[in-house]
């Protein structure tokens, strides 16, 4: 039982909001266990959680030559 923490404790531990932890729980990214009708998380899973890198990749930097922009014709 010492390894189980509440979503609020998980949020403090990770430095995020409680709703962010709840969202991860709903999406199945963090394993939960129900005890007495309440949801708990495993401390080790929260500490070792690695978020996915999502979103658009960064744009490639344009080539620069003498401070002029290249114009496509």
DAVENRA-V444200 format. One record per helix or strand. SS is the DSSP state (H for helix, E for strand). FROM is the first residue (numbers start at 1). LEN is the number of residues. Records with the same first field share a line. If there is no record, write none. Layout:
SS: FROM-LEN / FROM-LEN
//
This chain:
E: 4-2 / 32-4 / 38-5 / 65-1 / 68-1
H: 7-8 / 18-9 / 43-6
//
